[in-house]
Amino acid sequence: MTGNNPQAWSGNGTDGRIGGRITLIAAIGTAALAGLLFGFDTAVIAGVTGDLTALFALTPETLGITVSAALWGTLVGALFAGKPGDAFGSRDSLRVLAAFYFVAGLGCALASSWPAFLIFRFLCGLAIGGSSVLAPVYIAEIAPPKHRGWLVGLFQLMIVTGILAAYLSNATIAGLIGGDTAWRWKLGITAAPALLFFVLLFAIPNSPRWLLAKGRRDEATTALARIGAPAGELGGIEQALERDPPGERLSWRRHRRPMLLAILVATFNQLAGINAVLYYLNDIFARAGSLSPDRQAVMIGIANLVFTLVGMTLIDRIGRKTLLLAGAAGMTLCLGVAAGVLFGAVGNGLMLPALIGFIAFFATSQGAVIWVYISEIFPTPVRARGSALGASTHWLMNALIAGIFPVLVAWSPGAPFVIFAAAMVVQFIVVAIVFPETRGVDLDEMDRRIAGA
């Protein structure tokens, strides 16, 4: 929305202002709920691997396939979510993904064979990948510019909240139910928030920007009024659409710079090593001779949540670029210490502080910034497809690094951390030279800002 209008987001009188804010909060909260499902459904598998191994007689190789089934689904979901998002709108596309979440949760819980379980986990991955594209896009398109970073950052906050919720849910169900059926309840419980998400999506408006891009001006006017934005907002959006007309294809020639930025921020996000660390956390601590797995998961999860909140607080105050630079510097230091522990150069007692420090710097910078940055740098007509490019890059790098990590550790335990630290040095240089600051920039002016950076 236009950030230069002093009356923006004031609505028509007090009642309109309050009603609009309530609708805006409800819409953003509903979209952010996709992040909770993202985190919950990603992490819940950690609590059932032993049961699945026993039930389906899994080998280490087939267990790896089982755990990664959803991960490859996320890649496919992210890769193909952009086109339906641009064609049918983020809100309506998210309704389909909410149904995927629901069916996948129940399907995994009721699966009687390994192939069936893989199919439903892959379906879950499709929902995760698609929502990682479309939910941030929807939030970015309806959020006021000065609060856009914080509001889109709610998606990341909900992801880490979902991860913690999965850990707590697994522990609670194991304590209350136990036995051979506990794993089915652990997976089936994910259907409950999915159903809530599906229902809430029928109570929020379409993005006014998307409606205007589709020529539905009257509906766009109504949607703007519902979220408390003045009718004058329409003009700024229409001017932006004149510069970037609907139906335009995402192309390297026209959108080279935002495409490059999306690929870079997504690639560096994974080259930090965040998911490799989280997936193999227990193995890392075992090699360092540190704490118990349960305490590790809780401490790392709490750090992730707390510092994601810190990042959200700072993202609209000091900016995306500043956070990325500070995070790269901090992660380089922490990853270097972790490598030193695994090489035997420093004491084992430094591993936990090093990894908590790494999580803190990551969550405050990359974790808070990635979905915000990707969702705001593309013009409206290609925003969903551009975001799909960034998200699919993220998931592809995630899958590749997660697969290579055990091989590197077997060769040299500290080697992956040296590589991750070196990547963060490169990130610092690239961000300093290439990345424009997008804090407070209206989405309808972003294209000019990106092109002129």
KEVO-907244 format. One record per residue (C-alpha): residue in one letter; x, y, z negated. Coordinates in steps of 0.02 Angstrom, whole numbers, plus 50000, padded with zeros to 5 digits. Example, Ala and Ser with C-alpha at 12.3 -4.5 7.8 and 13.67 -1.06 7.14 Angstrom:
2
+----+-------+-------+-------+
: aa :    px :    py :    pz :
+----+-------+-------+-------+
:  A : 50615 : 49775 : 49610 :
:  S : 50684 : 49947 : 49643 :
+----+-------+-------+-------+
***
This chain:
453
+----+-------+-------+-------+
: aa :    px :    py :    pz :
+----+-------+-------+-------+
:  M : 50000 : 50000 : 50000 :
:  T : 50053 : 50178 : 50030 :
:  G : 50163 : 50239 : 49890 :
:  N : 50157 : 50425 : 49938 :
:  N : 49974 : 50451 : 49893 :
:  P : 49962 : 50521 : 49716 :
:  Q : 49784 : 50457 : 49702 :
:  A : 49830 : 50282 : 49759 :
:  W : 49754 : 50147 : 49652 :
:  S : 49642 : 50270 : 49561 :
:  G : 49480 : 50204 : 49632 :
:  N : 49319 : 50307 : 49640 :
:  G : 49298 : 50374 : 49465 :
:  T : 49331 : 50289 : 49300 :
:  D : 49217 : 50141 : 49333 :
:  G : 49294 : 50110 : 49504 :
:  R : 49469 : 50126 : 49434 :
:  I : 49438 : 50001 : 49294 :
:  G : 49343 : 49880 : 49405 :
:  G : 49478 : 49889 : 49538 :
:  R : 49616 : 49856 : 49415 :
:  I : 49523 : 49706 : 49345 :
:  T : 49500 : 49635 : 49520 :
:  L : 49681 : 49672 : 49564 :
:  I : 49744 : 49585 : 49406 :
:  A : 49629 : 49437 : 49437 :
:  A : 49686 : 49420 : 49617 :
:  I : 49870 : 49429 : 49574 :
:  G : 49848 : 49312 : 49425 :
:  T : 49758 : 49186 : 49534 :
:  A : 49893 : 49188 : 49667 :
:  A : 50028 : 49175 : 49533 :
:  L : 49942 : 49019 : 49467 :
:  A : 50013 : 48934 : 49623 :
:  G : 50183 : 48959 : 49542 :
:  L : 50129 : 48865 : 49386 :
:  L : 50072 : 48719 : 49494 :
:  F : 50238 : 48731 : 49588 :
:  G : 50339 : 48715 : 49427 :
:  F : 50225 : 48588 : 49342 :
:  D : 50216 : 48469 : 49490 :
:  T : 50402 : 48484 : 49526 :
:  A : 50458 : 48446 : 49347 :
:  V : 50327 : 48319 : 49292 :
:  I : 50414 : 48179 : 49386 :
:  A : 50558 : 48187 : 49262 :
:  G : 50448 : 48108 : 49129 :
:  V : 50396 : 47955 : 49229 :
:  T : 50552 : 47894 : 49320 :
:  G : 50578 : 47751 : 49196 :
:  D : 50398 : 47692 : 49213 :
:  L : 50405 : 47701 : 49403 :
:  T : 50568 : 47604 : 49407 :
:  A : 50493 : 47464 : 49303 :
:  L : 50324 : 47461 : 49391 :
:  F : 50387 : 47465 : 49570 :
:  A : 50555 : 47376 : 49538 :
:  L : 50651 : 47525 : 49604 :
:  T : 50837 : 47523 : 49637 :
:  P : 50941 : 47682 : 49612 :
:  E : 50924 : 47715 : 49799 :
:  T : 50734 : 47694 : 49803 :
:  L : 50717 : 47795 : 49643 :
:  G : 50809 : 47936 : 49732 :
:  I : 50687 : 47921 : 49877 :
:  T : 50541 : 47925 : 49755 :
:  V : 50602 : 48083 : 49667 :
:  S : 50646 : 48171 : 49829 :
:  A : 50483 : 48130 : 49920 :
:  A : 50403 : 48290 : 49856 :
:  L : 50561 : 48388 : 49896 :
:  W : 50555 : 48343 : 50080 :
:  G : 50369 : 48383 : 50077 :
:  T : 50410 : 48557 : 50015 :
:  L : 50524 : 48584 : 50164 :
:  V : 50387 : 48535 : 50287 :
:  G : 50256 : 48635 : 50192 :
:  A : 50364 : 48792 : 50188 :
:  L : 50413 : 48773 : 50371 :
:  F : 50235 : 48762 : 50436 :
:  A : 50139 : 48871 : 50313 :
:  G : 50175 : 49035 : 50402 :
:  K : 50071 : 49007 : 50557 :
:  P : 49906 : 48964 : 50468 :
:  G : 49945 : 49101 : 50342 :
:  D : 49953 : 49231 : 50481 :
:  A : 49804 : 49154 : 50573 :
:  F : 49683 : 49122 : 50429 :
:  G : 49754 : 49230 : 50290 :
:  S : 49853 : 49184 : 50136 :
:  R : 49699 : 49169 : 50024 :
:  D : 49605 : 49043 : 50133 :
:  S : 49764 : 48944 : 50169 :
:  L : 49798 : 48933 : 49982 :
:  R : 49626 : 48854 : 49960 :
:  V : 49681 : 48709 : 50069 :
:  L : 49843 : 48693 : 49972 :
:  A : 49746 : 48694 : 49807 :
:  A : 49648 : 48545 : 49873 :
:  F : 49814 : 48461 : 49917 :
:  Y : 49875 : 48487 : 49738 :
:  F : 49716 : 48411 : 49668 :
:  V : 49714 : 48259 : 49782 :
:  A : 49901 : 48230 : 49758 :
:  G : 49887 : 48235 : 49568 :
:  L : 49747 : 48108 : 49562 :
:  G : 49825 : 48003 : 49700 :
:  C : 49993 : 47988 : 49610 :
:  A : 49904 : 47942 : 49448 :
:  L : 49801 : 47806 : 49531 :
:  A : 49932 : 47740 : 49653 :
:  S : 49945 : 47550 : 49650 :
:  S : 50093 : 47533 : 49769 :
:  W : 50257 : 47620 : 49800 :
:  P : 50214 : 47676 : 49979 :
:  A : 50051 : 47753 : 49917 :
:  F : 50143 : 47845 : 49779 :
:  L : 50267 : 47915 : 49906 :
:  I : 50126 : 47977 : 50017 :
:  F : 50042 : 48071 : 49875 :
:  R : 50207 : 48145 : 49813 :
:  F : 50244 : 48204 : 49990 :
:  L : 50070 : 48283 : 49995 :
:  C : 50111 : 48369 : 49831 :
:  G : 50270 : 48434 : 49911 :
:  L : 50172 : 48506 : 50057 :
:  A : 50068 : 48604 : 49932 :
:  I : 50222 : 48664 : 49837 :
:  G : 50313 : 48720 : 49995 :
:  G : 50161 : 48805 : 50070 :
:  S : 50117 : 48898 : 49911 :
:  S : 50298 : 48956 : 49892 :
:  V : 50269 : 49051 : 50055 :
:  L : 50090 : 49110 : 50044 :
:  A : 50066 : 49159 : 49861 :
:  P : 50209 : 49287 : 49859 :
:  V : 50149 : 49356 : 50027 :
:  Y : 49973 : 49382 : 49960 :
:  I : 50035 : 49467 : 49802 :
:  A : 50157 : 49579 : 49898 :
:  E : 50019 : 49637 : 50015 :
:  I : 49900 : 49693 : 49878 :
:  A : 50022 : 49754 : 49744 :
:  P : 50059 : 49940 : 49715 :
:  P : 50236 : 49978 : 49780 :
:  K : 50308 : 50038 : 49614 :
:  H : 50255 : 49876 : 49528 :
:  R : 50275 : 49756 : 49675 :
:  G : 50436 : 49677 : 49614 :
:  W : 50365 : 49640 : 49442 :
:  L : 50201 : 49576 : 49510 :
:  V : 50276 : 49462 : 49642 :
:  G : 50399 : 49409 : 49507 :
:  L : 50250 : 49337 : 49413 :
:  F : 50258 : 49195 : 49538 :
:  Q : 50434 : 49150 : 49479 :
:  L : 50382 : 49173 : 49297 :
:  M : 50241 : 49051 : 49324 :
:  I : 50361 : 48927 : 49404 :
:  V : 50472 : 48920 : 49251 :
:  T : 50319 : 48919 : 49139 :
:  G : 50255 : 48770 : 49237 :
:  I : 50421 : 48680 : 49214 :
:  L : 50412 : 48704 : 49026 :
:  A : 50229 : 48654 : 49027 :
:  A : 50275 : 48493 : 49116 :
:  Y : 50407 : 48451 : 48985 :
:  L : 50284 : 48487 : 48844 :
:  S : 50143 : 48393 : 48929 :
:  N : 50251 : 48240 : 48957 :
:  A : 50305 : 48239 : 48775 :
:  T : 50128 : 48265 : 48711 :
:  I : 50050 : 48129 : 48817 :
:  A : 50190 : 48008 : 48772 :
:  G : 50154 : 48040 : 48589 :
:  L : 49965 : 48031 : 48601 :
:  I : 49940 : 47890 : 48725 :
:  G : 50100 : 47791 : 48750 :
:  G : 50098 : 47619 : 48828 :
:  D : 50096 : 47571 : 49010 :
:  T : 49966 : 47698 : 49064 :
:  A : 50047 : 47855 : 48994 :
:  W : 50139 : 47892 : 49156 :
:  R : 49973 : 47896 : 49251 :
:  W : 49904 : 48026 : 49129 :
:  K : 50063 : 48129 : 49144 :
:  L : 50040 : 48141 : 49332 :
:  G : 49850 : 48149 : 49333 :
:  I : 49843 : 48298 : 49215 :
:  T : 49912 : 48405 : 49357 :
:  A : 49742 : 48393 : 49443 :
:  A : 49662 : 48502 : 49308 :
:  P : 49755 : 48666 : 49345 :
:  A : 49740 : 48626 : 49531 :
:  L : 49551 : 48622 : 49517 :
:  L : 49552 : 48786 : 49420 :
:  F : 49662 : 48865 : 49554 :
:  F : 49543 : 48806 : 49691 :
:  V : 49390 : 48880 : 49605 :
:  L : 49472 : 49048 : 49565 :
:  L : 49525 : 49072 : 49746 :
:  F : 49341 : 49095 : 49791 :
:  A : 49329 : 49247 : 49677 :
:  I : 49469 : 49354 : 49751 :
:  P : 49470 : 49460 : 49911 :
:  N : 49571 : 49435 : 50068 :
:  S : 49723 : 49544 : 50092 :
:  P : 49667 : 49712 : 50166 :
:  R : 49824 : 49715 : 50273 :
:  W : 49784 : 49545 : 50347 :
:  L : 49603 : 49595 : 50378 :
:  L : 49657 : 49752 : 50472 :
:  A : 49782 : 49651 : 50573 :
:  K : 49635 : 49543 : 50627 :
:  G : 49530 : 49695 : 50673 :
:  R : 49409 : 49672 : 50528 :
:  R : 49409 : 49854 : 50473 :
:  D : 49246 : 49855 : 50374 :
:  E : 49302 : 49703 : 50273 :
:  A : 49472 : 49785 : 50244 :
:  T : 49386 : 49941 : 50178 :
:  T : 49283 : 49835 : 50059 :
:  A : 49436 : 49737 : 50002 :
:  L : 49532 : 49898 : 49969 :
:  A : 49388 : 49963 : 49864 :
:  R : 49379 : 49800 : 49766 :
:  I : 49561 : 49815 : 49712 :
:  G : 49546 : 49998 : 49666 :
:  A : 49639 : 50075 : 49814 :
:  P : 49567 : 50232 : 49895 :
:  A : 49495 : 50227 : 50071 :
:  G : 49641 : 50337 : 50126 :
:  E : 49754 : 50187 : 50113 :
:  L : 49678 : 50124 : 50273 :
:  G : 49766 : 50256 : 50377 :
:  G : 49941 : 50210 : 50320 :
:  I : 49911 : 50026 : 50354 :
:  E : 49840 : 50063 : 50527 :
:  Q : 49991 : 50169 : 50571 :
:  A : 50106 : 50027 : 50521 :
:  L : 50005 : 49906 : 50627 :
:  E : 50024 : 50023 : 50776 :
:  R : 50212 : 50009 : 50757 :
:  D : 50200 : 49820 : 50731 :
:  P : 50043 : 49764 : 50824 :
:  P : 49949 : 49605 : 50776 :
:  G : 49989 : 49450 : 50876 :
:  E : 50174 : 49491 : 50885 :
:  R : 50287 : 49339 : 50881 :
:  L : 50426 : 49319 : 50755 :
:  S : 50580 : 49337 : 50864 :
:  W : 50766 : 49354 : 50835 :
:  R : 50773 : 49501 : 50956 :
:  R : 50639 : 49603 : 50867 :
:  H : 50659 : 49542 : 50687 :
:  R : 50843 : 49498 : 50681 :
:  R : 50883 : 49595 : 50523 :
:  P : 50741 : 49536 : 50409 :
:  M : 50765 : 49358 : 50472 :
:  L : 50950 : 49366 : 50430 :
:  L : 50915 : 49439 : 50258 :
:  A : 50785 : 49303 : 50221 :
:  I : 50904 : 49165 : 50273 :
:  L : 51047 : 49239 : 50172 :
:  V : 50951 : 49267 : 50010 :
:  A : 50876 : 49092 : 50019 :
:  T : 51043 : 49011 : 50060 :
:  F : 51137 : 49098 : 49920 :
:  N : 50995 : 49055 : 49800 :
:  Q : 51036 : 48871 : 49823 :
:  L : 51224 : 48891 : 49843 :
:  A : 51221 : 48954 : 49664 :
:  G : 51190 : 48771 : 49621 :
:  I : 51033 : 48803 : 49518 :
:  N : 50931 : 48651 : 49570 :
:  A : 51081 : 48535 : 49573 :
:  V : 51115 : 48587 : 49393 :
:  L : 50932 : 48563 : 49341 :
:  Y : 50911 : 48396 : 49431 :
:  Y : 51071 : 48322 : 49361 :
:  L : 51078 : 48415 : 49196 :
:  N : 51085 : 48258 : 49090 :
:  D : 51228 : 48185 : 49192 :
:  I : 51325 : 48349 : 49180 :
:  F : 51309 : 48355 : 48991 :
:  A : 51351 : 48171 : 48976 :
:  R : 51513 : 48200 : 49069 :
:  A : 51550 : 48346 : 48954 :
:  G : 51506 : 48244 : 48799 :
:  S : 51377 : 48370 : 48739 :
:  L : 51201 : 48371 : 48664 :
:  S : 51053 : 48253 : 48684 :
:  P : 50950 : 48261 : 48845 :
:  D : 50791 : 48319 : 48756 :
:  R : 50875 : 48466 : 48671 :
:  Q : 50964 : 48511 : 48833 :
:  A : 50802 : 48518 : 48931 :
:  V : 50715 : 48625 : 48801 :
:  M : 50859 : 48748 : 48779 :
:  I : 50888 : 48768 : 48965 :
:  G : 50701 : 48783 : 48996 :
:  I : 50681 : 48918 : 48863 :
:  A : 50831 : 49014 : 48931 :
:  N : 50756 : 49004 : 49106 :
:  L : 50590 : 49074 : 49046 :
:  V : 50662 : 49211 : 48935 :
:  F : 50782 : 49278 : 49066 :
:  T : 50654 : 49269 : 49205 :
:  L : 50555 : 49391 : 49098 :
:  V : 50710 : 49500 : 49084 :
:  G : 50730 : 49497 : 49274 :
:  M : 50548 : 49545 : 49300 :
:  T : 50569 : 49691 : 49180 :
:  L : 50721 : 49755 : 49273 :
:  I : 50677 : 49720 : 49455 :
:  D : 50573 : 49878 : 49480 :
:  R : 50685 : 49983 : 49369 :
:  I : 50860 : 49951 : 49434 :
:  G : 50818 : 49866 : 49598 :
:  R : 50840 : 49702 : 49690 :
:  K : 51015 : 49735 : 49757 :
:  T : 51086 : 49784 : 49587 :
:  L : 51017 : 49626 : 49508 :
:  L : 51090 : 49517 : 49645 :
:  L : 51261 : 49596 : 49624 :
:  A : 51262 : 49581 : 49434 :
:  G : 51196 : 49403 : 49443 :
:  A : 51329 : 49349 : 49568 :
:  A : 51467 : 49417 : 49456 :
:  G : 51397 : 49335 : 49299 :
:  M : 51365 : 49167 : 49383 :
:  T : 51541 : 49164 : 49453 :
:  L : 51611 : 49178 : 49277 :
:  C : 51495 : 49048 : 49200 :
:  L : 51519 : 48923 : 49341 :
:  G : 51706 : 48944 : 49326 :
:  V : 51698 : 48902 : 49140 :
:  A : 51590 : 48748 : 49176 :
:  A : 51717 : 48690 : 49306 :
:  G : 51855 : 48715 : 49179 :
:  V : 51764 : 48602 : 49055 :
:  L : 51742 : 48464 : 49183 :
:  F : 51924 : 48478 : 49238 :
:  G : 51976 : 48465 : 49056 :
:  A : 52056 : 48637 : 49053 :
:  V : 51942 : 48704 : 48914 :
:  G : 51846 : 48624 : 48771 :
:  N : 51683 : 48528 : 48794 :
:  G : 51595 : 48643 : 48674 :
:  L : 51594 : 48781 : 48805 :
:  M : 51484 : 48682 : 48926 :
:  L : 51318 : 48725 : 48843 :
:  P : 51355 : 48913 : 48828 :
:  A : 51420 : 48913 : 49007 :
:  L : 51263 : 48833 : 49077 :
:  I : 51146 : 48939 : 48972 :
:  G : 51242 : 49092 : 49033 :
:  F : 51228 : 49029 : 49212 :
:  I : 51040 : 49005 : 49192 :
:  A : 51025 : 49177 : 49114 :
:  F : 51115 : 49265 : 49256 :
:  F : 51024 : 49162 : 49388 :
:  A : 50850 : 49190 : 49315 :
:  T : 50880 : 49377 : 49295 :
:  S : 50944 : 49397 : 49472 :
:  Q : 50915 : 49265 : 49605 :
:  G : 50768 : 49187 : 49516 :
:  A : 50677 : 49352 : 49497 :
:  V : 50723 : 49423 : 49667 :
:  I : 50708 : 49286 : 49798 :
:  W : 50520 : 49273 : 49821 :
:  V : 50499 : 49461 : 49803 :
:  Y : 50631 : 49503 : 49932 :
:  I : 50575 : 49375 : 50060 :
:  S : 50393 : 49428 : 50046 :
:  E : 50424 : 49614 : 50071 :
:  I : 50554 : 49631 : 50210 :
:  F : 50448 : 49575 : 50359 :
:  P : 50316 : 49677 : 50452 :
:  T : 50134 : 49632 : 50415 :
:  P : 50095 : 49540 : 50578 :
:  V : 50238 : 49415 : 50550 :
:  R : 50255 : 49421 : 50360 :
:  A : 50191 : 49245 : 50326 :
:  R : 50297 : 49169 : 50464 :
:  G : 50449 : 49268 : 50408 :
:  S : 50422 : 49212 : 50230 :
:  A : 50406 : 49034 : 50292 :
:  L : 50578 : 49051 : 50372 :
:  G : 50654 : 49105 : 50206 :
:  A : 50562 : 48975 : 50103 :
:  S : 50604 : 48832 : 50222 :
:  T : 50787 : 48885 : 50218 :
:  H : 50778 : 48878 : 50028 :
:  W : 50704 : 48702 : 50027 :
:  L : 50821 : 48636 : 50161 :
:  M : 50974 : 48696 : 50065 :
:  N : 50897 : 48625 : 49906 :
:  A : 50878 : 48453 : 49983 :
:  L : 51052 : 48453 : 50059 :
:  I : 51143 : 48513 : 49901 :
:  A : 51044 : 48395 : 49788 :
:  G : 51096 : 48251 : 49900 :
:  I : 51279 : 48299 : 49912 :
:  F : 51303 : 48344 : 49728 :
:  P : 51322 : 48165 : 49661 :
:  V : 51450 : 48124 : 49796 :
:  L : 51554 : 48277 : 49752 :
:  V : 51543 : 48237 : 49566 :
:  A : 51602 : 48059 : 49599 :
:  W : 51752 : 48129 : 49691 :
:  S : 51790 : 48265 : 49563 :
:  P : 51670 : 48317 : 49423 :
:  G : 51720 : 48500 : 49426 :
:  A : 51726 : 48519 : 49615 :
:  P : 51542 : 48568 : 49642 :
:  F : 51557 : 48707 : 49514 :
:  V : 51710 : 48777 : 49601 :
:  I : 51613 : 48778 : 49764 :
:  F : 51462 : 48861 : 49682 :
:  A : 51573 : 48993 : 49601 :
:  A : 51659 : 49030 : 49767 :
:  A : 51489 : 49048 : 49851 :
:  M : 51440 : 49178 : 49721 :
:  V : 51596 : 49278 : 49760 :
:  V : 51544 : 49277 : 49943 :
:  Q : 51367 : 49325 : 49894 :
:  F : 51430 : 49477 : 49797 :
:  I : 51524 : 49539 : 49951 :
:  V : 51383 : 49505 : 50073 :
:  V : 51249 : 49585 : 49964 :
:  A : 51356 : 49739 : 49935 :
:  I : 51385 : 49763 : 50123 :
:  V : 51228 : 49697 : 50207 :
:  F : 51077 : 49702 : 50091 :
:  P : 50968 : 49859 : 50084 :
:  E : 50879 : 49908 : 49924 :
:  T : 50690 : 49885 : 49938 :
:  R : 50635 : 49945 : 49766 :
:  G : 50484 : 50061 : 49777 :
:  V : 50479 : 50059 : 49967 :
:  D : 50304 : 50048 : 50039 :
:  L : 50276 : 49891 : 50140 :
:  D : 50216 : 49995 : 50286 :
:  E : 50382 : 50090 : 50285 :
:  M : 50490 : 49938 : 50254 :
:  D : 50523 : 49899 : 50436 :
:  R : 50604 : 50069 : 50463 :
:  R : 50704 : 50053 : 50303 :
:  I : 50769 : 49880 : 50352 :
:  A : 50811 : 49935 : 50529 :
:  G : 50903 : 50089 : 50469 :
:  A : 51002 : 50003 : 50330 :
+----+-------+-------+-------+
***
